[in-house]
Amino acid sequence: MPLGDKVGWEKSESRYCGVETEFNEDIPQLLSYNISSGGFDFVVAPLMDPTYRPSLVGKDTGRSFVLPFAGSDLVLSPSQWSSHVVGKISSWIDLDSEDETLRKDSETTLNQEIAWANHLSLQACLLPCPKGASCANYARCVNQILQGLNSMQLWLRIPLMKTEQDSMDENSSNLIDSWELWNSFRLLCEHHSQLAIALDVLSSLPSVNSLGRWFGESVRAAIIHTDSFLTNARGYPCLSKRHQKLVTGFFDHSVQVVICGKLVHSSPKASSNVVANNFDNNVESVQGHPLRLYLDYVGFLFQKMDPLPEQERFELGYRDFLQSPLQPLMDNLEAQTYETFEKDSVKYIQYQRAISKALLDRVPDESSITTVLMVVGAGRGPLVRASLQAAEETGRKLKVYAVEKNPNAVVTLHSLVKLEGWEDIVTIISCDMRHWDAPEKADILVSELLGSFGDNELSPECLDGAQRFLKQDGISIPSSYTSFIQPVTASKLYNDVKSHKDLVHFETAYVVKLHNIARLAPSQPVFTFTHPNYTSKRSNQRYKKLQFEIANDAGSALVHGFAGYFDATLYKDVHLGIEPSTATPNMFSWFAIFFPLRTPVCIQPGSPLEVHFWRCCGASKVWYEWSVTSPSPTAVHNSNGRSYWVGL
């Protein structure tokens, strides 16, 4: 049964907990004991008798020999095989062994077991950890198998370990960082999307920065050994604070926990009654499953998590889902898009605060001056409403021009003005702001033309065009905005882009609710735009070179691309943005932007990542180009805007 029912977690894979078992020819009994009686949701079970070796099977009996699998496919229903069994590939196999017989036996057995698992329609198989640092033949064979698989995943078992260089002695293992082993294997397998990771969680954990890398990788299971558990004051198993935080992180990233090992805690006397109450009144359930205490503790950790806030629940379906950015100048937005953005009350509260401050600064108390305010890109009117509410709050008089190029939104604007009785205050202009001849100049120019990367929806070009009808001492809201980038490990996003099998998708920036990613270094500013801009040689072309360094204790990491954000100053100290360290809380109008790399770049601590970003402007379009030059150069992405651009 699942670990628990929590709001927002109903569809999460992490609700299900498994147990690793020994080989058992009686699969129905194995499921009955571990699932019906033990309370686990699935078993990770060997499919083949561990004593089997192809080279020991006599050639003369080959024709009649039946492979020693654990029961036929008929002992369980197809749904039972699929839902409750993860196949465990024989742990003795060593496809890179110097012993030719062992190597050939390993190849044969691997293929036979995967073929059987595929026949059973299992959702996943657990591959044993590579035996040494060299795993080329193992990876080659797995890659060949992956080419012919249906939807089944292969989980490569990797120990969660990273030995610090200065803590090693001559007796320590040669394996310094298990991430390196995983990285070698997945590169040899061409980043195949059905190759995933099952992390062996041991009693000691690497540093926080080292652990963080794994959240951007395709981790599907966390195998927690019973000897990783401590004992609490009441005699029950528990995990260290660091292990608890890690497991909670796994839950949040849809990673399934698997309990592995023998009972190493003597059960408190009362536990047998507790266990017995949870199961049918048969003999096995009364005795209780030896690992039930560990399952109960994992369930306790799951139940202890805070329920997902409403905003997070709303965004669940968008997590790591690639979307093309809006083209608000080339295209007219649909009503549904307007409605989504208009629900973001936090954003409009910030705008109202900024307008209020601007009105107080511009108009003295007791003055009868009427301030001319222009909302450029008025949409269906939320900024018009925020402006009028600011005027009411401050006791200032306003004359509002609402400029909107989308004729469909203008219909709604007219209806709103009539409904609210704003006819004497608000004038609606159905026109592109860049081509409108204003009858008078504005004191305040308000716009919400910002994209996920700040300038990627052409706010600079639009506001430059509208600046001619702003008074010399006029105020622009926003007054400035800056884009930011940071390198990320984002295995899922990379594979989703790669699945299109073309250049265009690797040279496109995507709007995405980032979740299964590892942020490898703090973000850095890229381009800044200020309004109004009265410089004589005004240009919106930009170029920036940046250097990022990952933490020394993190270990190596793979950069799949760059996450982009923005931070905007609306007026004085009123800001809004999505840059992680200063992000406006509870605002959902913008997700981050993702710039992929055609070839991921491996970076090591102490070796800086040098990145170049360009903002290019043509007669009819604006586009970005990006490239890495260190530690290894990549191609300049999206040269001349050949794949992705924003139309003027």
Disulfide bonds with the S-S distance in Angstrom:
none
